[in-house]
């Protein structure tokens, strides 16, 4: 009996475990997922946790994820992917408002929107189309996130062919070398 009482008074010698994650341009986190929806949900919960730690308990978000939280998670994922592949261009646009003439994105006339996401600039500025269609989000061709976005759209379109899939993707995204990347992913589709 004394032995159990003595153990109860011994302080635990464990190191605290941090539940916070940092996303400083590291895309290791994205590589852990094979499904874009799952990536969005997990990242949305992480972002909610980070946000809730700064709020009083009465104002904290709980319950099911909201559409805005999932959208924010996708935007964070896109910024991570862009920072991984196009960090120099992002830095140039933040400081000089234009890309270096040697940049592979120069022909797209890229700019940073108010969410900090690289978008296509150009002649469609005066078009009546919605902002997302005039200024698509630039996605790096070989990044895992780009693959997840293509696969989700391919499944949403019930395994559509290359031209239909590429056309649908271009309503929101501009994938550098997109046709070749879409063909590669469609070639891997067993359905």
FIFI-966515 format. One record per residue: z, x, y of N, C-alpha, C, O in turn; residue number from 1. Coordinates in Angstrom, 3 decimals, padded with zeros to 6 digits. Each point is the difference from the previous one (the first is absolute). Layout:
FIFI-966515
SITE        npz        npx        npy       capz       capx       capy        cpz        cpx        cpy        opz        opx        opy   num
SITE          Z          X          Y          Z          X          Y          Z          X          Y          Z          X          Y   NUM
...
//
This chain:
FIFI-966515
SITE        npz        npx        npy       capz       capx       capy        cpz        cpx        cpy        opz        opx        opy   num
SITE    000.000    000.818   -001.189    000.000   -000.818    001.189    000.000    000.862    001.254   -000.733   -000.289    000.945     1
SITE    001.551    001.353   -000.921    000.048    000.904    001.150   -001.330    000.707    000.210   -000.399    000.281    001.130     2
SITE   -000.285    000.002   -002.246   -001.269    000.705    000.100   -001.040   -000.858    000.742   -000.759    000.522    000.817     3
SITE    000.719   -001.832   -001.097   -000.940   -000.884    000.686    000.345   -000.129    001.473   -000.897   -000.040    000.843     4
SITE    002.169   -000.025   -000.522    000.424   -000.117    001.389   -000.352    001.259    000.786   -000.379   -000.084    001.169     5
SITE    000.500    001.234   -001.794   -000.325    001.257    000.667   -001.494    000.086    000.318   -000.382    000.521    001.048     6
SITE   -000.463   -001.030   -001.947   -001.439    000.041    000.247   -000.410   -000.953    001.122   -000.968    000.268    000.712     7
SITE    001.679   -001.354   -000.548   -000.343   -000.966    001.037    000.202    000.549    001.395   -000.663   -000.448    000.936     8
SITE    001.560    001.407   -000.772    000.280    000.559    001.315   -000.861    001.204    000.350    000.068    000.493    001.126     9
SITE   -000.882   -000.004   -002.068   -000.838    001.170    000.249   -001.235   -000.455    000.778   -000.716   -000.895   -000.449    10
SITE    000.460    001.501    001.609   -001.185   -000.388    000.770   -001.271    000.416   -000.740   -000.034    001.026   -000.679    11
SITE   -001.002   -001.839    000.824   -001.263    000.315   -000.663   -000.664    001.172    000.692    000.065    000.143    001.221    12
SITE   -000.699    000.685   -002.017   -000.681    001.174    000.532   -001.506   -000.208   -000.120   -000.686    000.748   -000.697    13
SITE    000.182   -001.766    001.378   -001.436   -000.288   -000.012   -000.571    000.205    001.399    000.657   -000.239    001.012    14
SITE   -001.899    000.689   -001.001   -000.687    000.146    001.284   -000.593   -001.346    000.373   -000.483   -000.722   -000.872    15
SITE    000.509    000.366    002.163   -000.586   -001.277    000.397   -001.503   -000.004   -000.221   -000.673    001.005    000.226    16
SITE    000.161   -002.127   -000.664   -001.427   -000.148   -000.248   -000.623   -000.696    001.199    000.459   -001.061    000.423    17
SITE   -001.492    001.655    000.110   -000.673   -000.595    001.147   -001.021   -001.016   -000.482   -000.799    000.288   -000.892    18
SITE    000.825   -001.473    001.479   -000.958   -001.036   -000.369   -001.168   -000.051    000.971   -000.868   -000.867   -000.112    19
SITE    000.842    001.779    001.053   -001.062   -000.011    001.000   -001.151    000.890   -000.435    000.194    001.037   -000.634    20
SITE   -001.379   -001.460    000.985   -001.194    000.772   -000.311   -000.688    000.367    001.304    000.002   -000.776    000.956    21
SITE   -000.578    001.941   -000.926   -000.756    000.392    001.188   -001.469    000.065   -000.370   -000.352    000.393   -001.112    22
SITE   -000.497   -000.775    002.039   -001.431   -000.025   -000.232   -000.695    000.838    001.058   -000.881   -000.493    000.704    23
SITE    001.262    001.725   -000.590   -000.554    000.870    001.026   -001.351    000.556   -000.434   -000.156    001.211   -000.161    24
SITE   -000.815   -002.092   -000.027   -001.334    000.449   -000.372   -000.107    000.362   -001.467   -001.070    000.422   -000.439    25
SITE    002.118   -000.565   -000.328   -000.047    000.329   -001.418   -000.476   -001.215   -000.769    000.566   -001.086    000.127    26
SITE   -001.612    001.270   -000.930   -000.517   -001.154   -000.721    000.392    000.008   -001.464   -000.599   -000.722   -000.797    27
SITE    001.590    001.519    000.421    000.488   -000.016   -001.376    000.478   -001.393   -000.383   -000.149   -000.422   -001.147    28
SITE    000.716   -000.279    002.099    000.508   -001.346   -000.249   -001.128   -000.937   -000.431    000.171   -000.793   -000.927    29
SITE   -001.309    000.879    001.588   -001.136   -000.884   -000.289   -000.557    000.278   -001.388   -000.441   -000.922   -000.686    30
SITE    000.455    002.169    000.270   -000.551    000.373   -001.300    000.769   -000.606   -001.170   -000.507   -000.016   -001.122    31
SITE    001.702   -000.476    001.358    000.820   -000.577   -001.068   -000.465   -001.398   -000.404    000.498   -000.551   -000.982    32
SITE   -001.433   -000.024    001.713   -000.374   -001.397   -000.224   -001.444   -000.116   -000.481   -000.878    000.747    000.430    33
SITE    000.654   -001.705   -001.333   -001.344   -000.284   -000.476   -000.461   -001.369    000.476   -001.068   -000.476   -000.386    34
SITE    001.877   -000.147    001.222   -000.281   -001.353    000.470    000.385   -000.089    001.473    001.134    000.314    000.362    35
SITE   -002.055   -000.734    000.480    000.251   -000.055    001.439    001.084   -001.011    000.352    000.814    000.260    000.885    36
SITE   -000.785   -001.394   -001.550    001.028   -001.010    000.294    001.401    000.536   -000.286    000.930   -000.232    000.773    37
SITE   -000.787    000.939   -001.874    001.303    000.573   -000.347    000.411    001.060    001.026    001.159    000.053    000.411    38
SITE   -002.111    000.788   -000.001    000.272    000.997    001.034    000.490   -000.677    001.273    000.995    000.423    000.587    39
SITE   -001.692   -001.474   -000.159    000.393   -000.712    001.222    001.397   -000.589   -000.120    000.798    000.118    000.929    40
SITE   -000.492   -000.745   -002.046    001.314   -000.634   -000.166    001.128    001.029    000.011    001.010   -000.186    000.678    41
SITE   -001.185    001.269   -001.431    001.053    001.020   -000.048    000.196    000.627    001.373    001.133    000.159    000.454    42
SITE   -002.223    000.194    000.207    000.109    000.611    001.320    000.577   -000.979    001.015    000.762    000.404    000.879    43
SITE   -001.111   -001.680   -000.984    000.554   -001.011    000.906    001.516   -000.100   -000.171    000.722   -000.131    000.988    44
SITE   -000.236    000.190   -002.218    001.449   -000.041   -000.226    000.682    001.259    000.542    001.101   -000.075    000.545    45
SITE   -001.751    001.225   -000.692    000.564    001.244    000.540    000.074   -000.082    001.523    001.012    000.365    000.597    46
SITE   -002.090   -000.849    000.028   -000.013   -000.130    001.458    001.030   -001.022    000.467    000.629    000.184    001.042    47
SITE   -000.453   -001.263   -001.808    001.017   -000.999    000.340    001.387    000.630   -000.079    000.837   -000.231    000.872    48
SITE   -000.590    001.026   -001.916    001.292    000.675   -000.145    000.270    000.908    001.196    001.093   -000.010    000.567    49
SITE   -002.092    000.787   -000.193    000.157    000.894    001.148    000.270   -000.791    001.278    000.827    000.400    000.819    50
SITE   -001.521   -001.516   -000.652    000.188   -000.838    001.182    001.374   -000.675   -000.011    000.662   -000.075    001.035    51
SITE   -000.237   -000.410   -002.189    001.280   -000.699   -000.106    001.198    000.899    000.266    001.042   -000.477    000.449    52
SITE   -001.177    001.768   -000.718    001.129    000.909    000.240    000.294    000.147    001.490    001.096    000.414    000.378    53
SITE   -002.065   -000.749    000.467    000.174    000.126    001.444    000.443   -001.304    000.657    000.285   -000.030    001.198    54
SITE   -000.227   -001.047   -001.981    000.319   -001.319    000.553    001.399   -000.457   -000.407    000.506    000.404   -001.047    55
SITE    000.118   -001.243    001.872    001.262   -000.616   -000.427   -000.261   -000.905   -001.204   -001.117   -000.483   -000.185    56
SITE    002.133    000.259   -000.620   -000.182   -000.731   -001.254   -000.560   -001.408    000.195   -000.683   -000.504   -000.891    57
SITE    000.944   -000.138    002.005   -000.505   -001.354    000.233   -001.511   -000.032    000.220   -000.643   -001.011   -000.283    58
SITE    000.073    002.099    000.780   -001.421    000.044    000.341   -000.864    000.612   -001.095   -001.216    000.094    000.171    59
SITE    001.795    000.321   -001.276   -000.758    000.684   -001.053   -000.916   -000.957   -000.747    000.326   -001.167   -000.216    60
SITE   -001.481    001.693   -000.171   -000.978   -000.763   -000.785    000.447   -000.038   -001.451    000.428    001.015   -000.550    61
SITE   -000.526   -002.168   -000.064    000.294   -000.149   -001.423   -001.030   -000.952   -000.593   -000.805   -000.591    000.719    62
SITE    000.844    000.456   -002.016   -000.889   -000.945   -000.663   -001.373    000.570   -000.261   -000.201    001.214   -000.006    63
SITE   -000.739   -002.113   -000.209   -001.369    000.390   -000.318   -000.642    000.737    001.177    000.349   -000.218    001.160    64
SITE   -001.289    001.088   -001.491   -000.713    000.738    001.038   -000.910   -000.939    000.788   -000.577   -000.939   -000.550    65
SITE    000.465    001.209    001.830   -000.886   -000.771    000.865   -001.364    000.688    000.053   -000.128    001.187   -000.299    66
SITE   -000.873   -001.952    000.682   -001.355    000.535    000.109   -000.056    001.179    000.966   -000.706    000.978   -000.245    67
SITE    001.459   -001.075    001.351    000.012    001.079    000.995    000.556    001.294   -000.596   -000.469    001.090    000.328    68
SITE    001.463   -001.211   -001.198    000.589    001.185   -000.627   -001.002    000.659   -000.943   -000.095    001.227   -000.043    69
SITE   -000.650   -002.026   -000.707   -001.011    000.547   -000.901   -001.131    000.650    000.787   -000.516    001.046   -000.392    70
SITE    000.133   -001.670    001.505   -001.047    000.575    000.851    000.454    001.321    000.603   -000.774    000.955    000.064    71
SITE    002.014   -000.897    000.374    000.552    001.238    000.562    000.024    001.107   -001.052   -000.288    001.156    000.309    72
SITE    000.630   -001.504   -001.545    000.013    000.984   -001.089   -001.398    000.554   -000.243   -000.166    001.197   -000.236    73
SITE   -000.844   -002.073    000.293   -001.379    000.474   -000.168   -000.394    000.923    001.148   -000.650    001.021   -000.223    74
SITE    001.039   -001.371    001.450   -000.307    000.859    001.147    000.655    001.371   -000.132   -000.620    001.016    000.316    75
SITE    001.860   -000.980   -000.778    000.686    001.280   -000.209   -000.737    000.810   -001.058   -000.184    001.207    000.158    76
SITE   -000.239   -001.863   -001.239   -000.747    000.692   -001.057   -001.302    000.578    000.535   -000.376    001.121   -000.341    77
SITE   -000.305   -001.885    001.175   -001.261    000.467    000.583    000.243    001.195    000.910   -000.758    000.969   -000.029    78
SITE    001.816   -001.032    000.840    000.312    001.146    000.876    000.320    001.246   -000.822   -000.374    001.108    000.386    79
SITE    001.059   -001.278   -001.510    000.302    001.138   -000.878   -001.298    000.593   -000.543   -000.189    001.216    000.025    80
SITE   -000.702   -002.074   -000.513   -001.270    000.475   -000.551   -000.831    000.702    001.070   -000.580    001.056   -000.254    81
SITE    000.523   -001.637    001.443   -000.775    000.620    001.074    000.616    001.320    000.444   -000.724    000.953    000.286    82
SITE    002.040   -000.886   -000.227    000.656    001.247    000.393   -000.231    001.091   -001.038   -000.086    001.179    000.344    83
SITE   -000.014   -001.567   -001.604   -000.244    000.973   -001.063   -001.377    000.628    000.130   -000.150    001.211   -000.156    84
SITE   -000.860   -002.032    000.443   -001.385    000.477    000.023   -000.522    000.357    001.393   -000.842    000.887    000.139    85
SITE    001.335   -001.570    000.882   -000.570    000.149    001.341    001.054    000.356    001.047   -000.069   -000.474    001.134    86
SITE    001.027    001.293   -001.500    001.082    000.332    000.935   -000.527    000.672    001.262    000.472   -000.287    001.100    87
SITE   -001.444    001.175   -001.251   -000.556    000.685    001.181   -000.628   -001.008    000.966    000.208    000.082    001.211    88
SITE   -000.973   -001.028   -001.748   -000.645   -001.005    000.838    001.032   -000.898    000.687   -000.149   -000.339    001.174    89
SITE    001.191   -000.042   -001.909    001.059   -000.829    000.587    000.668    000.740    001.148    000.230   -000.574    001.065    90
SITE    000.084    001.855   -001.281    000.629    000.806    001.057   -000.912    000.126    001.213    000.462   -000.107    001.137    91
SITE   -001.750    000.332   -001.368   -000.944    000.127    001.112   -000.100   -001.299    000.797   -000.043    000.018    001.230    92
SITE    000.006   -001.129   -001.934   -000.102   -001.288    000.686    001.273   -000.331    000.778   -000.060   -000.651    001.043    93
SITE    001.205    001.097   -001.547    001.255   -000.250    000.713    000.090    000.829    001.276    000.564   -000.453    000.996    94
SITE   -001.113    001.661   -001.020    000.125    000.883    001.164   -001.219   -000.035    000.914    000.143   -000.088    001.219    95
SITE   -001.348    000.158   -001.800   -001.211    000.127    000.805   -000.831   -001.273    000.081   -000.989   -000.035    000.733    96
SITE    001.360   -001.004   -001.462   -000.715   -001.278   -000.035   -001.394    000.077   -000.614   -000.760   -000.965    000.087    97
SITE    000.408    002.097   -000.706   -001.282    000.101   -000.690    000.085    001.051   -001.093    000.839    000.900    000.047    98
SITE   -001.729   -001.029   -001.041   -000.035    000.943   -001.122   -000.839    001.220    000.358   -000.903   -000.066    000.834    99
SITE    001.213    001.146   -001.464   -000.777    001.223    000.117   -001.415   -000.275   -000.518   -000.184   -000.808   -000.910   100
SITE   -000.800    001.472    001.483   -001.399   -000.239   -000.386   -000.282    000.433   -001.441   -001.000   -000.420   -000.581   101
SITE    001.870    001.256   -000.005   -000.192    000.443   -001.381    000.640   -000.947   -001.015   -000.129    000.211   -001.206   102
SITE    000.805   -001.231    001.672    000.679   -000.934   -000.898   -001.002   -000.814   -000.806   -001.046   -000.397    000.514   103
SITE    001.370    000.154   -001.776   -000.871   -000.828   -000.841    000.051   -001.476    000.406   -000.818   -000.797   -000.459   104
SITE    001.774    000.432    001.315    000.104   -001.380    000.477   -000.667   -000.207    001.358   -000.048   -001.131    000.486   105
SITE   -000.459    002.168    000.128   -000.542   -000.063    001.358   -001.059   -001.095    000.146   -000.032   -000.699    001.013   106
SITE   -000.830    000.548   -002.017   -001.075   -000.992    000.098    000.530   -001.437    000.002   -000.715   -000.916    000.406   107
SITE    001.945    000.710   -000.851    000.598   -001.333   -000.013    000.654   -000.352    001.337    000.443   -001.130    000.203   108
SITE   -000.387    002.118    000.715    000.640   -000.207    001.300    001.417   -000.585   -000.171    000.308   -001.053    000.559   109
SITE    000.549    001.738   -001.332    001.305   -000.570   -000.357    000.961   -000.098    001.184   -000.104    000.746    000.974   110
SITE    001.032   -001.679   -001.087    001.086   -000.118    000.970    001.244   -000.471   -000.735   -000.084   -000.506   -001.118   111
SITE    001.233    000.675    001.749    001.272   -000.459   -000.564    000.354   -001.340    000.644    000.076   -000.110    001.224   112
SITE    000.141   -000.906   -002.059    000.397   -001.298    000.542    001.498    000.034    000.330    000.660    001.014   -000.225   113
SITE   -000.133   -002.100    000.747    001.407    000.003    000.416    000.978    000.068   -001.172    001.196    000.195    000.220   114
SITE   -001.675   -000.354   -001.476    000.861    000.214   -001.167   -000.067    001.439   -000.494    000.643    000.343   -000.992   115
SITE   -001.410    000.499    001.670   -000.123    001.399   -000.398   -000.949    000.217   -001.166    000.108    000.998   -000.714   116
SITE   -001.039   -001.930    000.517   -000.947    000.069   -001.110   -001.362    000.401    000.532   -000.454   -000.514    001.022   117
SITE   -000.207    001.448   -001.732   -001.352    000.426    000.365   -000.989   -001.131   -000.271   -000.023   -000.576   -001.088   118
SITE   -000.792    000.269    002.094   -000.999   -001.060   -000.141   -001.352    000.497    000.503   -000.085    000.956    000.772   119
SITE   -000.963   -001.626   -001.227   -001.360    000.305    000.422   -000.215   -000.552    001.402    000.339   -001.150    000.283   120
SITE   -000.902    001.970    000.589   -000.362   -000.463    001.340   -001.484   -000.317    000.008   -000.588   -000.214   -001.060   121
SITE   -000.031    000.177    002.236   -001.447   -000.104    000.026   -000.565   -001.207    000.696    000.652   -000.630    000.833   122
SITE   -001.899    000.317   -001.198   -000.810   -000.969    000.723    000.447   -001.443   -000.156   -000.373   -000.841    000.818   123
SITE    001.146    000.529   -001.824    000.383   -001.392   -000.232    001.098   -000.480    000.948    000.469   -001.132   -000.118   124
SITE   -000.063    001.972    001.042    001.078   -000.340    000.941   -000.242   -001.337    000.696    000.932   -000.782    000.189   125
SITE   -002.180    000.520    000.190   -000.316   -001.222    000.741   -000.367   -001.184   -000.899   -000.366   -001.067    000.494   126
SITE    000.462    001.253   -001.785   -000.327   -001.061   -000.946    001.048   -001.108    000.050    001.130    000.216    000.438   127
SITE   -001.522   -001.406   -000.894    000.911   -001.148   -000.041    000.834   -000.022   -001.282    000.816   -000.902   -000.191   128
SITE   -001.010    001.869   -000.671    000.725    000.048   -001.272    001.480    000.303    000.231    000.360    000.542    001.045   129
SITE    000.505   -000.885   -002.009    001.423    000.334    000.120    000.216    001.518    000.052   -000.822    000.771   -000.495   130
SITE    001.938   -000.359    001.099    000.309    001.416    000.192   -000.081    000.785   -001.307   -000.563    001.095   -000.023   131
SITE    001.117   -001.634   -001.066    000.027    000.710   -001.285   -001.405    000.249   -000.541   -000.219    000.993   -000.693   132
SITE   -000.735   -001.871    000.993   -001.367    000.194   -000.462   -000.784    000.940    000.905   -000.894    000.710   -000.460   133
SITE    001.227   -000.705    001.741   -000.677    000.914    000.928    000.493    001.429   -000.176   -000.769    000.952    000.126   134
SITE    002.043   -000.814   -000.416    000.629    001.317   -000.079    000.748    000.118   -001.321    001.219   -000.163   -000.060   135
SITE   -001.973    000.448   -000.993    000.590    000.084   -001.329    000.951    001.192   -000.102   -000.135    000.995    000.713   136
SITE    001.094   -001.128   -001.620    000.945    001.079   -000.297   -000.733    001.063   -000.801   -000.675   -000.312   -000.980   137
SITE    000.807    001.565    001.394   -000.652    001.109   -000.698    000.880    000.423   -001.176    001.178    000.312    000.169   138
SITE   -001.773   -000.306   -001.363    000.724    000.417   -001.196   -000.623    001.262   -000.571   -001.224    000.103   -000.082   139
SITE    002.064    000.875   -000.321   -000.529    001.219   -000.617   -000.551   -000.299   -001.397    000.618   -000.749   -000.757   140
SITE   -001.760    001.319    000.411   -000.675   -000.371   -001.246    000.757    000.362   -001.279   -000.069   -000.745   -000.978   141
SITE    000.770    001.840    000.961    000.614    000.472   -001.242    001.487   -000.310   -000.091    000.672    000.467   -000.919   142
SITE   -000.157   -001.237    001.846    001.437   -000.291   -000.016    000.304   -001.129   -000.981   -000.804   -000.916   -000.177   143
SITE    001.959    000.992   -000.449    000.414   -000.998   -000.992    000.116   -001.396    000.615   -000.325   -000.986   -000.660   144
SITE    000.775    000.887    001.896    000.114   -001.304    000.650   -001.364   -000.672    000.121   -000.109   -001.211   -000.195   145
SITE   -000.921    001.972    000.510   -001.354   -000.538    000.102   -000.421   -000.592   -001.338   -000.594   -001.076   -000.052   146
SITE    000.902    001.776   -001.013   -000.322   -000.496   -001.338    000.731   -001.314   -000.276   -000.592   -000.937   -000.535   147
SITE    001.874    000.863    000.895    000.768   -001.229   -000.226   -000.569   -001.177    000.797   -000.045   -001.125   -000.497   148
SITE   -000.384    001.387    001.724   -000.586   -001.058    000.837   -001.316   -000.490   -000.606   -000.253   -001.204   -000.042   149
SITE   -000.574    002.125   -000.422   -001.280   -000.374   -000.609    000.236   -000.814   -001.270   -000.660   -001.016   -000.215   150
SITE    001.590    001.452   -000.620    000.274   -000.715   -001.255    000.514   -001.413    000.281   -000.420   -000.950   -000.661   151
SITE    001.322    000.802    001.630    000.506   -001.333    000.304   -001.123   -000.922    000.492   -000.073   -001.162   -000.396   152
SITE   -000.789    001.685    001.253   -001.105   -000.819    000.497   -000.989   -000.326   -001.126   -000.538   -001.105   -000.053   153
SITE    000.307    002.049   -000.826   -000.880   -000.212   -001.154    000.538   -001.132   -000.886   -000.766   -000.848   -000.457   154
SITE    002.066    000.838    000.221    000.618   -001.069   -000.799   -000.008   -001.324    000.755   -000.224   -001.054   -000.595   155
SITE    000.466    001.103    001.901   -000.008   -001.231    000.803   -001.376   -000.662   -000.026   -000.108   -001.226    000.004   156
SITE   -000.943    002.050   -000.030   -001.369   -000.513   -000.030   -000.501   -000.225   -001.434   -001.201   -000.131   -000.235   157
SITE    002.132    000.087   -000.707   -000.317   -000.269   -001.404   -001.025    000.987   -000.548   -000.988   -000.391   -000.621   158
SITE    001.239    001.671    000.860   -000.796    001.111   -000.521   -001.434   -000.015    000.518   -000.951    000.195   -000.758   159
SITE    000.813   -000.426    002.050   -001.326   -000.013    000.638   -000.642    001.377   -000.072    000.667    001.006   -000.242   160
SITE   -001.970   -000.987    000.456   -000.755    001.246   -000.034    000.218    000.848    001.242    000.746   -000.371    000.906   161
SITE   -001.413    001.517   -000.887    000.199    001.008    001.041   -000.305   -000.533    001.395    000.810    000.175    000.910   162
SITE   -001.952   -000.816   -000.724   -000.410   -000.429    001.330    000.923   -001.069    000.571    000.372    000.055    001.172   163
SITE   -000.005   -001.030   -002.003    000.901   -001.073    000.447    001.372    000.572    000.325    000.595   -000.347    001.020   164
SITE   -000.093    001.220   -001.882    001.312    000.608    000.207    000.020    000.840    001.271    000.932   -000.099    000.797   165
SITE   -001.952    000.920   -000.609   -000.064    000.848    001.191   -000.100   -000.835    001.270    000.627    000.319    001.010   166
SITE   -001.409   -001.378   -001.063   -000.130   -000.890    001.154    001.334   -000.658    000.344    000.358   -000.102    001.174   167
SITE    000.370   -000.338   -002.177    001.304   -000.630    000.219    001.008    001.006    000.562    000.749   -000.316    000.924   168
SITE   -000.736    001.506   -001.475    000.923    001.033    000.481   -000.275    000.355    001.457    000.929    000.248    000.769   169
SITE   -002.202   -000.223   -000.393   -000.374    000.417    001.357    000.352   -001.020    001.070   -000.153    000.275    001.190   170
SITE    000.616   -001.430   -001.591    000.490   -000.946    000.996    001.311    000.478    000.607    000.373   -000.421    001.095   171
SITE    000.326    001.303   -001.807    001.290    000.484    000.490    000.121    001.529   -000.029    000.693    000.584    000.833   172
SITE   -001.357    000.053   -001.778    000.151    001.452   -000.205   -001.337    000.718    000.091   -001.048   -000.547   -000.346   173
SITE    001.110    001.790    000.822   -001.156    000.879   -000.074    000.418    001.174   -000.880    000.789    000.857    000.399   174
SITE   -001.344   -000.849   -001.610    000.310    001.071   -000.949   -001.068    001.068    000.171   -001.187   -000.259   -000.194   175
SITE    001.617    001.459    000.558   -000.938    001.114    000.155   -000.642    000.245   -001.371    000.700    000.132   -001.005   176
SITE   -002.032   -000.074    000.974   -000.741    000.161   -001.253    000.292   -001.181   -000.945    000.100    000.171   -001.215   177
SITE    000.033   -001.358    001.795    000.462   -001.176   -000.716   -000.838   -000.415   -001.198    000.551   -000.360   -001.040   178
SITE   -001.877    000.404    001.167   -000.857   -000.457   -001.098    000.260    000.806   -001.279    000.108   -000.572   -001.085   179
SITE   -000.010    001.886    001.214    000.230    000.844   -001.176    001.373   -000.245   -000.617    000.139   -000.029   -001.222   180
SITE    000.870   -000.147    002.064    001.357   -000.234   -000.507    000.060   -001.344   -000.713    000.586   -000.102   -001.077   181
SITE   -001.185   -000.929    001.665   -000.013   -001.323   -000.632   -000.716    000.069   -001.339    000.480   -000.574   -000.977   182
SITE   -001.608    001.256    000.906   -000.736    000.135   -001.273    000.855    000.682   -001.062    000.014   -000.422   -001.157   183
SITE    000.706    001.487    001.556    000.861    000.703   -000.968    001.065   -000.930   -000.558    000.254   -000.007   -001.205   184
SITE    000.363   -000.769    002.068    001.073   -000.894   -000.442   -000.559   -001.130   -000.860    000.626   -000.384   -000.989   185
SITE   -001.792   -000.156    001.345   -000.617   -001.050   -000.798   -000.404    000.519   -001.372    000.057   -000.731   -000.990   186
SITE   -000.462    001.980    000.935   -000.375    000.618   -001.281    001.207    000.079   -000.940   -000.162   -000.046   -001.219   187
SITE    001.367    000.164    001.777    001.222    000.090   -000.809    000.524   -001.375   -000.418    000.889   -000.090   -000.847   188
SITE   -001.429   -000.977    001.428    000.478   -001.349   -000.290   -000.518   -000.450   -001.358   -001.210   -000.043   -000.220   189
SITE    002.107   -000.289   -000.680   -000.394   -000.380   -001.360   -000.547   -001.417   -000.082   -000.790   -000.303   -000.895   190
SITE    001.196   -000.570    001.814   -000.482   -001.383   -000.034   -001.455   -000.033    000.401   -000.606   -001.071    000.038   191
//
